[in-house]
Amino acid sequence: RMNERNHYKRLEADEAALAHITECNIKNVPDTFQAGGALVSGNVVVAVDYFKVFVASWKMIFGGRLRSYESLIERARREALVRLKREADAMGADAVYNVRFEFSIIGQQPKASGAELLAYGTAVKRFEGFKA
């Protein structure tokens, strides 16, 4: 839990620092941005700890939400998006359009050992002199 709390705090700080870069799932880039663009991505692999697997096993028997897995996937999604925005920021982009997420399980089923989440999109710059 302590590691999760620390990760959430770091994610909040990173998200605030990169708030100037907007992200959107719209495929078409508006005319206010330059025609060119570049593919950016953020990838994260998160391991599942044994305690979460144990708790989830009991929940699967009796039913209910698997909150421990929900927090794992939420942290992975947010971390992948932060990494995507860092890459876009390094290129000088103002926005990332057509943002998509891909998810895969790592390890043998049914006892997966981790999850990989990839975020990708098109980074674009705003035309010089254009004001939002």
Disulfide bonds with the S-S distance in Angstrom:
none
